[in-house]
Amino acid sequence: MIKIVTDSVSDIPQDLAKTLDITVVPLTVNFEDKSYRDGIDLSTEEFFAMMKESPKLPTTSQVTPGEFFKVFQELTTSGNTVITILMSSQLSGTYRSALAAKDMLENGDIEIIDSKGVTLGYGLFVIEAARMAQNHYSKEEILKRITYMRENMEYKFVVDTLENLYKGGRLNAAEAFVGKLLNIKPILTMKDGKLIPEDKVRGRKKAIKWLIDWIQEHQIDLSQQTIGVNHSNDEAYALELIEAIRGNFAVKEIILSKTGCVVGTHAGPGAVAMYFLREYKQ
């Protein structure tokens, strides 16, 4: 059998991960003297409440080689093939930890894939791989599909508050103040495994309009796609985005999830994001 493994930064809804038999290995989030496993020891709501009260941003820790070793050993002992899809190696050492764990195992059919992505964007690869595995596709077919998705996935993040970017040292105090004053919402994307600024707009409504306009201008075909939408503790804003998507496009499926503690540390509360493939209208 083919078993699918990912890390908690993929932000796949827990019930879906369970249904699809996806093994999710958690990263760790640290509040000064206490550590919590992402998605296990701390709910999203608890995390954002704690972060609001904390003067300092929490820190995050990658999955260790030892943690991956235990997972790989357990899954391969009965002869399973393991396909592991992880967050961008440009943003975390988790991918390198998995490679180290693979090297510790003398036997075992294990594939380690750098998604070059973050959060539910590469979570969509994981979901697709797990669905294909359940439908008895071969390892080669699954790897081919993941490679295609990795090269064609579009990531669009709308950051609601600049507070976390300031606390994390990515903005100075003056930039954060001016951004707050003008209600600036940065829009970020991913390129070569890194987060980069793409644009900025004033206000949440304009941010949603920007996303819809971008898809229309680039003539993206969403009709046969499973797309992802997630949010940092603001489901109402995510549902507003979904309503706009459904009002403008015939979408096959939308998966809605919450960003976990690791992504929430950097994105801050109120962020929303959308993920889809660059597939163009004929």
N, C-alpha and C positions, 0 to 999 in steps of 0.2 A: 504493500500500500504506500501511497504518497502522503506524507504528513507535512502540513504547512506551519511554519514558525515565524513569529514576528516579535517586535518589541512594543512596549506600551505607547510609544509616541505615535504609532499608526492610528490611534484613537478610533478603533473599530468598536461599534456598540457591543457591549458585553453579551447581550442575548444572541446577537448575530455570530459573534466569535464562537459561542457555545454550540449553536446550531450547526455551524460549518466545521466544527472540530479544529479550530485554529488555536495553537498554543501561543499565548501572549506572555513574553518574559518582561517583567517590570523594570523600568529605571527607578532611581530613588530621588526623592526631593527632600532637601534638608532645611529645616527652620532652626537656625542657630544650633541648639544642643539636641534636637530630635530629628530622626530620619523616618521617612514614610515611603512605602512602596507605592508607586504611581498606580492608581486605580484599584488598589487592594486595601491599604490601611487608611486611605483618606478619600472621601467622595469629592467630586468637583466643587460642590457647594461649600463643604467644610474648608477646602483648600482656599477658595477665593475669600471666604470670611477671615481666615487666618492671615492671608496676604494683606488684606485691607488694614488689619491691626498692626502689622509688622512694619517698623521703620526701614528695615532692610529687605531687599528681595531675597527669597529663598535661593539656594543653589541646587543644582541637579548633578547626579552622579550616573555614569554609564553602567550598563550591565557588565559584570566581571566575566573573565574567561571561565572561572569556576562555575558560575551560574549556568552559562551556556553548556559547559561540559556535562553537567547533570542532566539537562534537558535532552541533549543529543544522545547521550548514552542510553537513557531510558527509551527514546523513540527508535533507536537503531538496533537495539538488542533483539527485537523480533523480526529483523530484516526489512524494516521500512526504509524507504527513500525519504530524506528530509530536504525540503526546499525552504530556506530561511531568507526572508525579505526584510531588510532593516533600514532605518533612517539614514539620511545622507552622511557619508563618512566625512564630509566637510564640516559637519555640525556637531559630531560626537565621535568618541572612540569606540562606540558599541559595535560597529562593523568589524573593527580590528580585534576586539575581544572574541567575537564569533569565529574569526579566522584562526585565532590562537587556540580556541577550544577544539576546533576541527583537527588541528595539527596534533592535539593531545590524544585523539582517538586513532588507534592503529587501523581499525576497520570501520566501515560505515559509509554509505552513499549519501553525502551531505553537500548540498549546493548553498553557497552564501552569496546573496545578491545585495549590492549597494543600490538602493532605490534612487539615489540622488534627489530624494524628496523628503518631505516632512508631513506629519499629521495625516489626515484622512486622504490626502492626495495619493500617497503610496499605499494607504490602507485599501484603496480601491484595487490595487494590484493584488494585494493579499486576498481580498474577498474573491476576486476573479479566479486566482490560482486555486483557492479552496473549493470553489464551485466546480472548476474543471476536474480537480482531484476526485470529488464525489461522483462526477460523471465519467470516471475511468479514462480520462485523457492521459497520454503518456507524459513522462518527464520532459521529453524534448518539445512536445506541443505546448506544455505549460510554460517552459522557459522562453520559447519563441514569443508567446503572447505577452509575458511580463516584459520582455525586452522592447517589444513594440509600444506597450503602454508607458514604459519609462521614458522612451524617446519622444513621446507625443503628449504627455500629460501637461495640462495647463493649470497653474496654481495662481489663485487670486485671493489675496488677504486684505481685508479692510481693518485697520487698527483704529479702535475707538478712542483710546486715551494714550497720551504720550508719556504718562507718568512712569510706566515700567521701562520705556526706552531711556528715560532720564535717569531713573534709579540704577539701571544696568550700565550706565556710562556711554550709551549710544547717542545721547543728545545732551547739549549743555542746558543750563537752567534758563537762559534767555530764549533758546529755541523752543523749549517745552512751554514756557510762559506765553510766547507769541502764538504757538500752535493752539493752546487752550483758549486764548482770547479770541482767535479767529475761527474756532471750531474746526480746525484742520483734521482731516482723516487721511493719513497716508495709505496708499495702495501699494502692496508689495507683491513680488512674484519670485519665481525661482529660476536660476540659470546656473548650469554646471554645478548643481548641488548646493548652491549658496542662495540665501535670501537677498534680494536687491530691491531698491525702491523703483516703482514704475510710474507713479503719478501721485497727486494729492488733490483732494476736493474739499469743499466746505460743506459739512453737514452729512448726516446719515442717509437722508433721502437721495442726495446727489451721488453718494457712493453706490447705492443700488442701481441708480440710473446709469452710472459709469459702467458697471459690470454688464448690464443688458445691452447698452450701446456697443461695447467692445465686441461682444459675441455677434451682434448683428453686422457690425462693420467688417469683421473678419469672416463673415459668412460660414460660421461654425454650424454643423449639423448635429443637433443633440437628439434626434429622433430615435436612434438605435442605441443610445448610450445609457449607462448607469452613471449618474453624476453624484458628487458628494457635496454636502453643505455641512459645516459645523460652526460652533459658536463657543465663546468664552463666557459661560454663565449668563447668556442673554437669549433665551429661546425665542422670545417674541420678535427680536430683530432677525433671527435666522428664518422664522416662519414668514416674515415680511418679504425677505429675499426669495424664498421658495414660491410665494404667491406671485411675485413679479416674474420669476422664471416660467412658471406654469401659464401665466397670462400671455407670455410672448413666444413660447416655444412648445412644441409637442415632444415632451421628454419621456423616454421609456421608463426610467426609474430614478428616484432621488433617495439617497441614503443620508439621513440626518444624524449627526452625532455631536457630543460635547467634546471640547478639547480637554485633555487631561492636565494633570498638575505640571508636567514638564513644559508643554507648549504654553500653558496659561501663565507660567512664570515670565515668559518673554513677551507674549502677546498682550497680557493684561486683560481685565474684564471688558466685556462689550464688543470684542472683536468677532467678525464673521469671516468665513472663507468659502470659496467655491472651487471645485475641481472637476475638470472635464478634459476629454481628448480633443486634440486639434484634428478633427475630421471635418472636411469641408463639403458644402453642398455641391452636388454635381451640376 
